[in-house]
Amino acid sequence: MRVVKEAKERRNEILDAAERLFGTKGYDHTSTNDILNEVGIARGTLYYHFKSKEDILDAMIERITQRLVARARGISRQKEVPFLQRFTLVIGALNVDGPLGNEIMKLVHKPQNALMHQKMQERLLAGVNPLITELLEEGIESGIFKTDYPAEAVEMMMLYSNTAFDALAEHSEEELHKKAEAFIYNVERLLGTKPGSMQDVIRPLLP
């Protein structure tokens, strides 16, 4: 057990160092030597835990996704916060921010990293959909929403928003505005809530 614990700690040390370096120097300008020097380990130790710099990035995305979902889950349980405000905060908590977040998003949105982008979306959706569904069911019980298919409604919302507002797609400001208005219009009908009731909830979260 002691060896396993030490291996986990070392793995996290490598990821912590890589996060600092990717966030400050950028992924492309960070070498494995930079990571080795930052952690103070031999190359063999690095390759014991990760096959490559790309493997480190993959593990980092997994860890970031878990953090985002955990943060959103914590907010969703704050029952003292008014429901629609909590709904907004939960969705907002899923945004990757900060220098590292910007670097990660810049990387996954490169055409050559399409697989990485897909994997990040799949991981985030797997963790997020049950959480948003649970919140939506609470809204149904409160009479705010009305739908017989909460899980499917969430899946449709998340999949469409990830596609329509993906940074890989190039849209003019006018096109984005129209897509945002159409998205809010259709979400309100999908969730069975009053027209205009989701405008202040969703609009600040969209491009």
PyMOL commands that set and color helices and strands:
alter all, ss='L'
color gray80, all
select helices_A, chain A and resi 2-25+32-39+43-49+53-76+83-92+98-108+111-141+150-164+173-191+199-205
alter helices_A, ss='H'
color red, helices_A
deselect
rebuild
show_as cartoon
